[in-house]
């Protein structure tokens, strides 16, 4: 549980970091492209001026468009006729008629991006004057390919840096999450140790109380006194069961629970578990039926722990089933596993409680559970025992009413060894 939280914290940290990197990258790329375009506009304005000068005054200013197919220009008369142009204008999308008309109207230098053949171009459109009179429009363009490839290079530099940064963030995040979880881990460990010690300390005097009560009971004749002694025995048994559950929980948390991993026949384990509850079922007129495969069913895990899980399920099923009805235990192979289904004909579990019944100390009807000695630990322990054996335990409601618990365990694989 603590490790899950550590992973969640790390993922959250890395997620936030990735989002920040992404935003930063977007801002950097956008800002960089913008700066390149502004620089481009300045260059194009200067080139447009030089070309206009050459054209109208017959000067010899050096212009870029004569040397490269990246650049192109076109000079238009006010009626739209071409005054002059260089050879690269078409692929660059010149002339841009809308921009031409706007320049004539506004009589201003107007920069714009136009769609050319090769992924667009940046154009500066400038009014041309001769002796103070508007004589045409000069459009000077440069392909945007250069800007794009520079931006792509920037992204290529950013990408490995970003991925590296995320890797470092993941390692740092895992370390920081571990560090942040340390006090919780310590508190959890203190609580676990306290529960284990307290349960252990209480178990010994409780055993003594039970033994002494039994001795005292033998010397009693009065029915009221016998009743009182029986009450003490029942209550000490109940307390002893609670303490056993608490001890088991503490051992599961510490990872100190030894679980056998062996091939075993599930059928005798089911029969044994059912036999322990036969008397109780009969006293309430309940049928306890076993639906078993004729040739046995070999599972892999711990037979004693499996019996313990079935004990919890049968105990609950009998407690929730009304008299004169039935509880069924059915075993069968399923989806490559072996499945034992304990179903009852009780009220079932309300959908809002269903996902929570495996939580520790979770009780559906608190007052009733407490009166019946329930601690809300049974199902949580049962599921953990199932999972420690490599299986699982799930709950659902039957269509016709009643609760259904499915215990799944791995199938036999022939080898034998002990784990944890
Ligand atoms: P407890 O020891 O208090 O019974 P459990 O962990 O075994 O605790 O069960 C948790 C809750 O699930 C209980 O409060 C009980 O009401 C409910 N529950 C368990 N089994 C059944 C069942 N077969 N039918 C209806 N409710 C059940």
Boltz pocket constraint, residues with backbone or C-beta under 6 A from the ligand:
constraints:
  - pocket:
      binder: B
      contacts: [[A, 312], [A, 313], [A, 316], [A, 317], [A, 320], [A, 344], [A, 346], [A, 347], [A, 348], [A, 349], [A, 357], [A, 359], [A, 362], [A, 363], [A, 364], [A, 365], [A, 369], [A, 373], [A, 374], [A, 375], [A, 376], [A, 377], [A, 378], [A, 379], [A, 380], [A, 403]]
      max_distance: 6.0
